[in-house]
Amino acid sequence: MACEISVGVIGYHIARVLAKTLIDIPRLYPELNCSVRLKTLCGRNLGLLKTVARAYGFHDYTVHWQELAEDPEIDLLINGAPNFLHTEPCIAALDADKHVFCEKPLAGTLAEARRMSQAAGRSNRTTMVGYNYRFVPAIILARTIVKSGQIGSIHQGCFRYIDEAFIDPGADLGWRRDKALSGRGVLGDLGSHAIELARYLLGEPAAVSGSTRIFTDTGENRQITAPDAALGTLYYADGSFFSFEASSCCTGRKNWLAFELYGLEGALMWSLERINELHLYLNRDRINRVSGFRRIYVSSRDHSDLVNWPPVEHPVGIDISYLLELRHLVERIAKDQSVKPEGADFGDGLRIELICEAFEASARRAGTEVDIEI
């Protein structure tokens, strides 16, 4: 039987990307046999709200998120609001028996994340956190290579997400620069993606150490209270360790989420700035004197199970991660199943907040190693 998912959306920035993608899914994936209806858009700027609602084909709009949680016609809440507006709408929607997608990070504080995870535990509905990079085809292939043991026991490497967003003195400060609104600054904004990538590829770290800084505060009444740089180490129970970096003040870097993994039998490298390219080194190639990093272009020709849009040999962009992420969500909602293990649910969101909490505790203790709460 065909299903119909009626959607309420909070926000009109990243939420616009998600709404546009949801519209495309029934057409691109007819095998799901599931239609999507954009019911109500919620935001605070009434003028912008009306414009976006009309452009995207929403049936209604409101400035009160409570209306979305209470609307019996809405099956799925998409929360793309700033971090400080994640907790209450998501909990209210779960308590009203709705599926919930929340943009990352799950919450601004550990206490809020616990409440949200507990609400998900009370509900029998599907939850998902917007860690979209899990669905980048090259990263899916990297995870397969890691789990196959091709590069052997992995002992070290690095995970980083850096850009230059706050280098410009005229940059918009926004809520991300206010710790009371963002929760953790760049650690939650970019760093949570890098941490999630480490978890996705390697599993749960056991401890962290690190420091945070504010580099772009010029002292000219900018009132920046959230860190814009974080640097540290992720420690695993098997003795392996990995450097970690998050920053919005790295001049020249546009959107550089990257990892390097070094195993006893080989190595892997990837960067978002070259989203389709995975670099693999295998020790066994030394036998034939052809060793070196090989570039694997993750395309539809050779990896049709990972890349099914766009067709043929066109390169994919960042939008593929949102498309595959929300396709997965729609499929799991239709089947009334969890998004795990491919996707990140509210339990995963809580784990990342526990890691970030330990990182901040280490920063307060001059970089001392801190165990992550189990």
VEXDREN-2710 file (C-alpha; in Angstrom, 1 decimal):
% VEXDREN-2710
k/r/px/py/pz
1/MET/0.0/0.0/0.0
2/ALA/1.3/3.5/-0.9
3/CYS/2.2/5.7/2.0
4/GLU/1.9/9.5/2.3
5/ILE/4.1/11.4/4.7
6/SER/2.8/14.9/5.7
7/VAL/5.7/17.1/6.8
8/GLY/6.1/20.1/9.1
9/VAL/9.3/22.1/8.8
10/ILE/10.9/24.5/11.3
11/GLY/13.4/27.0/9.8
12/TYR/14.3/28.3/6.3
13/HIS/18.0/28.0/5.9
14/ILE/19.3/24.4/6.0
15/ALA/15.6/23.4/6.3
16/ARG/15.1/24.8/2.7
17/VAL/17.6/22.3/1.4
18/LEU/15.8/19.5/3.3
19/ALA/12.4/20.6/2.1
20/LYS/13.5/20.8/-1.5
21/THR/15.1/17.3/-1.3
22/LEU/11.9/15.8/0.2
23/ILE/9.9/17.1/-2.7
24/ASP/12.3/15.3/-5.1
25/ILE/12.4/11.9/-3.4
26/PRO/9.0/10.5/-4.7
27/ARG/10.0/11.3/-8.3
28/LEU/13.5/10.0/-8.1
29/TYR/12.7/6.9/-6.1
30/PRO/9.2/5.7/-7.3
31/GLU/10.1/2.3/-5.9
32/LEU/9.5/3.6/-2.4
33/ASN/5.8/4.0/-3.3
34/CYS/5.6/6.9/-0.9
35/SER/4.5/10.5/-1.5
36/VAL/5.6/13.5/0.5
37/ARG/3.3/16.5/1.3
38/LEU/4.8/19.7/2.7
39/LYS/2.1/20.7/5.1
40/THR/3.4/23.7/7.3
41/LEU/6.5/25.8/7.4
42/CYS/7.5/27.6/10.7
43/GLY/9.8/30.5/11.2
44/ARG/10.2/33.8/13.0
45/ASN/10.6/36.2/10.1
46/LEU/7.0/36.5/8.8
47/GLY/8.0/38.1/5.5
48/LEU/10.6/35.5/4.7
49/LEU/8.3/32.8/6.0
50/LYS/5.6/33.7/3.5
51/THR/8.0/33.9/0.6
52/VAL/9.6/30.5/1.3
53/ALA/6.3/28.8/2.0
54/ARG/4.9/30.0/-1.3
55/ALA/8.0/29.1/-3.3
56/TYR/8.3/25.5/-1.9
57/GLY/4.6/24.7/-2.0
58/PHE/3.8/24.5/1.7
59/HIS/0.0/24.4/2.4
60/ASP/0.4/26.7/5.4
61/TYR/2.8/28.6/7.5
62/THR/3.1/29.8/11.2
63/VAL/5.4/31.5/13.6
64/HIS/4.4/29.1/16.4
65/TRP/6.2/25.8/16.4
66/GLN/3.6/24.4/18.8
67/GLU/1.1/24.3/16.0
68/LEU/3.3/21.8/14.1
69/ALA/3.6/19.5/17.1
70/GLU/-0.1/19.6/17.8
71/ASP/-1.3/19.2/14.2
72/PRO/-2.7/15.7/13.8
73/GLU/-2.1/15.8/10.0
74/ILE/1.7/16.1/10.4
75/ASP/3.5/12.8/10.4
76/LEU/7.1/14.1/10.4
77/LEU/8.7/17.1/12.0
78/ILE/11.9/18.5/10.3
79/ASN/13.7/20.7/12.8
80/GLY/16.2/22.9/11.0
81/ALA/16.1/25.7/13.5
82/PRO/19.2/27.0/15.4
83/ASN/20.6/24.8/18.1
84/PHE/18.8/26.6/21.0
85/LEU/15.5/25.7/19.3
86/HIS/16.0/22.0/18.9
87/THR/14.9/20.6/22.3
88/GLU/11.3/21.6/23.0
89/PRO/9.8/21.2/19.5
90/CYS/11.4/17.8/19.0
91/ILE/10.3/16.5/22.4
92/ALA/6.7/17.9/21.8
93/ALA/6.6/16.2/18.4
94/LEU/7.8/12.9/19.7
95/ASP/5.3/13.0/22.6
96/ALA/2.6/13.7/20.0
97/ASP/3.6/10.5/18.2
98/LYS/5.4/12.0/15.2
99/HIS/8.6/11.0/13.5
100/VAL/11.4/13.6/14.0
101/PHE/14.4/14.7/12.0
102/CYS/16.7/17.2/13.8
103/GLU/19.5/19.0/12.3
104/LYS/22.9/18.5/14.0
105/PRO/24.0/18.8/16.7
106/LEU/21.2/17.2/18.6
107/ALA/21.2/19.9/21.2
108/GLY/23.2/22.8/22.7
109/THR/23.9/21.1/26.0
110/LEU/24.2/17.5/27.3
111/ALA/21.2/17.9/29.6
112/GLU/19.0/18.9/26.6
113/ALA/20.4/16.0/24.5
114/ARG/19.5/13.5/27.3
115/ARG/16.0/14.8/27.4
116/MET/15.6/14.4/23.7
117/SER/17.1/10.9/23.7
118/GLN/14.7/10.0/26.5
119/ALA/11.7/11.3/24.6
120/ALA/12.8/9.2/21.6
121/GLY/13.0/6.2/23.9
122/ARG/9.5/6.8/25.0
123/SER/8.3/7.0/21.5
124/ASN/7.9/4.2/18.9
125/ARG/8.6/6.7/16.1
126/THR/11.6/7.1/13.8
127/THR/14.2/9.7/14.8
128/MET/17.2/10.9/12.8
129/VAL/20.0/13.5/13.4
130/GLY/21.3/15.4/10.3
131/TYR/24.8/13.8/10.1
132/ASN/24.4/13.7/6.3
133/TYR/28.1/12.9/5.6
134/ARG/27.4/9.3/6.5
135/PHE/25.6/9.1/3.1
136/VAL/28.4/10.5/0.9
137/PRO/29.2/7.5/-1.4
138/ALA/33.0/7.8/-1.0
139/ILE/32.5/7.6/2.8
140/ILE/30.2/4.6/2.6
141/LEU/32.9/2.9/0.5
142/ALA/35.6/3.9/3.0
143/ARG/33.6/2.3/5.8
144/THR/33.3/-0.9/3.8
145/ILE/37.1/-0.9/3.2
146/VAL/37.8/-0.3/6.9
147/LYS/35.5/-3.1/8.0
148/SER/36.9/-5.5/5.5
149/GLY/40.3/-5.2/7.1
150/GLN/42.0/-4.3/3.8
151/ILE/44.2/-1.7/5.4
152/GLY/44.8/-3.8/8.5
153/SER/44.6/-2.7/12.1
154/ILE/44.2/1.1/12.1
155/HIS/46.5/2.8/14.7
156/GLN/46.4/6.5/14.0
157/GLY/45.1/9.2/11.7
158/CYS/43.2/12.5/11.8
159/PHE/39.7/13.9/11.5
160/ARG/39.2/17.6/10.8
161/TYR/36.5/20.0/9.7
162/ILE/37.8/23.5/9.0
163/ASP/36.9/26.6/7.0
164/GLU/37.5/30.4/7.0
165/ALA/33.9/31.5/7.7
166/PHE/34.9/33.9/10.6
167/ILE/38.2/35.3/9.2
168/ASP/36.4/38.2/7.4
169/PRO/36.1/41.1/10.0
170/GLY/32.7/41.9/8.6
171/ALA/31.4/38.3/8.9
172/ASP/27.9/37.9/10.3
173/LEU/28.3/36.9/13.9
174/GLY/24.9/35.3/14.2
175/TRP/23.9/32.8/16.9
176/ARG/26.8/30.5/16.2
177/ARG/29.2/33.0/18.0
178/ASP/27.1/33.2/21.1
179/LYS/27.7/30.2/23.5
180/ALA/24.3/30.7/25.1
181/LEU/22.6/30.1/21.7
182/SER/25.0/27.7/19.9
183/GLY/26.0/25.6/23.0
184/ARG/29.5/24.7/22.0
185/GLY/30.5/27.0/19.1
186/VAL/32.6/25.4/16.4
187/LEU/32.9/22.2/18.4
188/GLY/29.2/21.6/17.9
189/ASP/28.9/23.2/14.5
190/LEU/31.8/21.7/12.6
191/GLY/33.4/19.5/15.2
192/SER/30.4/17.3/15.7
193/HIS/30.6/16.2/12.0
194/ALA/34.2/15.2/12.4
195/ILE/33.5/13.3/15.6
196/GLU/30.5/11.6/14.0
197/LEU/32.7/10.6/11.0
198/ALA/35.2/9.0/13.4
199/ARG/32.4/7.1/15.1
200/TYR/31.0/6.0/11.8
201/LEU/34.3/4.7/10.5
202/LEU/36.0/3.4/13.7
203/GLY/33.4/3.1/16.4
204/GLU/33.2/4.7/19.8
205/PRO/36.3/6.6/21.2
206/ALA/37.1/5.9/24.9
207/ALA/38.6/9.3/25.9
208/VAL/39.5/12.7/24.6
209/SER/41.9/15.5/25.2
210/GLY/41.9/19.0/23.8
211/SER/41.7/22.8/23.9
212/THR/39.5/25.5/22.5
213/ARG/40.2/29.0/21.5
214/ILE/38.6/32.3/20.2
215/PHE/40.9/33.7/17.5
216/THR/38.6/36.1/15.6
217/ASP/37.5/38.3/18.5
218/THR/38.9/41.7/17.7
219/GLY/37.7/43.3/20.9
220/GLU/35.6/45.8/19.0
221/ASN/32.3/45.1/20.8
222/ARG/31.9/41.8/18.9
223/GLN/30.8/39.9/22.1
224/ILE/32.0/36.6/20.9
225/THR/31.6/33.9/23.6
226/ALA/31.7/30.7/21.7
227/PRO/35.0/29.1/20.5
228/ASP/35.9/29.3/16.9
229/ALA/38.7/26.7/17.0
230/ALA/39.2/23.3/18.7
231/LEU/42.2/21.0/18.6
232/GLY/42.7/17.7/20.4
233/THR/43.0/13.9/20.3
234/LEU/40.5/11.0/20.2
235/TYR/41.7/7.9/22.1
236/TYR/40.4/4.4/21.5
237/ALA/40.4/1.4/23.9
238/ASP/42.7/-0.6/21.6
239/GLY/45.4/2.0/22.0
240/SER/44.9/3.8/18.6
241/PHE/44.6/7.6/18.6
242/PHE/43.5/10.2/16.2
243/SER/44.0/14.0/16.0
244/PHE/40.9/16.1/15.9
245/GLU/40.5/19.6/14.6
246/ALA/37.6/22.0/14.1
247/SER/37.9/25.6/13.2
248/SER/36.1/28.5/11.3
249/CYS/39.3/30.6/11.1
250/CYS/41.5/28.6/8.8
251/THR/42.3/31.1/6.0
252/GLY/41.8/29.6/2.5
253/ARG/39.8/26.6/3.6
254/LYS/36.3/26.7/2.2
255/ASN/34.6/23.5/3.5
256/TRP/37.3/21.0/4.4
257/LEU/35.9/18.0/6.2
258/ALA/38.7/15.4/5.9
259/PHE/40.1/12.2/7.3
260/GLU/43.3/10.2/7.1
261/LEU/43.5/6.6/8.4
262/TYR/46.8/4.7/8.7
263/GLY/46.7/0.9/9.2
264/LEU/49.4/-1.7/9.3
265/GLU/48.4/-2.9/5.8
266/GLY/47.4/0.4/4.1
267/ALA/45.9/3.8/4.4
268/LEU/42.8/5.8/3.4
269/MET/42.3/9.6/2.8
270/TRP/39.3/11.7/1.8
271/SER/38.3/15.4/1.7
272/LEU/34.9/17.0/1.2
273/GLU/36.5/19.5/-1.2
274/ARG/37.1/16.5/-3.6
275/ILE/33.9/14.7/-2.6
276/ASN/34.0/11.9/-5.2
277/GLU/37.6/10.9/-4.6
278/LEU/38.8/8.3/-2.1
279/HIS/42.5/7.6/-1.9
280/LEU/43.7/4.1/-1.0
281/TYR/47.2/2.8/-0.3
282/LEU/47.9/-0.9/0.0
283/ASN/51.2/-2.4/1.3
284/ARG/50.7/-5.5/-0.9
285/ASP/51.3/-3.4/-4.0
286/ARG/55.0/-3.1/-3.0
287/ILE/55.5/-6.7/-4.2
288/ASN/54.9/-5.6/-7.8
289/ARG/56.6/-2.2/-7.3
290/VAL/53.4/-0.3/-8.0
291/SER/52.8/1.0/-4.5
292/GLY/51.3/4.4/-4.0
293/PHE/48.0/6.1/-3.2
294/ARG/45.5/5.2/-5.9
295/ARG/42.6/7.5/-6.6
296/ILE/39.2/5.8/-6.5
297/TYR/36.6/7.9/-8.3
298/VAL/33.3/6.9/-6.7
299/SER/31.0/7.1/-9.7
300/SER/27.8/5.5/-10.9
301/ARG/29.7/3.5/-13.5
302/ASP/31.6/1.5/-11.0
303/HIS/29.6/2.0/-7.8
304/SER/26.0/2.0/-8.9
305/ASP/24.8/0.7/-5.6
306/LEU/26.2/3.8/-3.9
307/VAL/25.6/6.5/-6.6
308/ASN/22.2/6.2/-8.3
309/TRP/21.7/9.9/-8.9
310/PRO/22.6/11.7/-11.1
311/PRO/22.7/9.1/-13.8
312/VAL/25.6/8.0/-15.9
313/GLU/29.0/9.6/-15.2
314/HIS/28.1/13.0/-13.8
315/PRO/30.0/13.9/-10.6
316/VAL/28.0/14.2/-7.5
317/GLY/28.0/17.2/-5.1
318/ILE/27.1/17.7/-1.5
319/ASP/23.4/17.5/-2.3
320/ILE/23.8/13.7/-2.8
321/SER/24.3/13.4/0.9
322/TYR/21.0/15.1/1.7
323/LEU/19.2/13.1/-1.0
324/LEU/20.4/9.7/0.2
325/GLU/20.0/10.7/3.8
326/LEU/16.3/11.7/3.4
327/ARG/15.6/8.8/1.0
328/HIS/16.8/6.5/3.8
329/LEU/14.6/8.4/6.3
330/VAL/11.5/8.1/4.1
331/GLU/12.1/4.4/3.5
332/ARG/12.5/3.7/7.3
333/ILE/9.4/5.7/8.2
334/ALA/7.4/3.8/5.6
335/LYS/8.6/0.6/7.2
336/ASP/8.3/1.9/10.7
337/GLN/11.9/1.1/11.4
338/SER/15.0/2.8/12.9
339/VAL/17.4/4.6/10.7
340/LYS/20.3/2.7/12.2
341/PRO/22.9/1.4/11.4
342/GLU/23.2/3.5/8.2
343/GLY/21.8/6.7/9.7
344/ALA/22.3/8.5/13.0
345/ASP/19.3/8.4/15.5
346/PHE/18.8/10.5/18.7
347/GLY/20.9/7.9/20.6
348/ASP/23.8/8.6/18.3
349/GLY/23.2/12.3/18.8
350/LEU/23.5/11.9/22.5
351/ARG/26.8/9.9/22.1
352/ILE/28.3/12.8/20.2
353/GLU/27.2/15.2/22.9
354/LEU/28.9/13.0/25.5
355/ILE/32.1/13.2/23.5
356/CYS/31.9/17.0/23.1
357/GLU/31.2/17.3/26.9
358/ALA/34.3/15.3/27.7
359/PHE/36.3/17.5/25.2
360/GLU/35.1/20.7/26.9
361/ALA/36.0/19.2/30.3
362/SER/39.5/18.5/29.0
363/ALA/39.8/22.0/27.7
364/ARG/38.9/23.4/31.1
365/ARG/41.7/21.2/32.6
366/ALA/44.5/22.4/30.3
367/GLY/44.1/19.5/27.9
368/THR/44.1/16.6/30.4
369/GLU/42.8/13.3/29.0
370/VAL/39.1/12.8/30.0
371/ASP/37.2/9.5/29.8
372/ILE/34.0/9.6/27.8
373/GLU/30.9/8.7/29.8
374/ILE/29.6/5.2/28.9
END
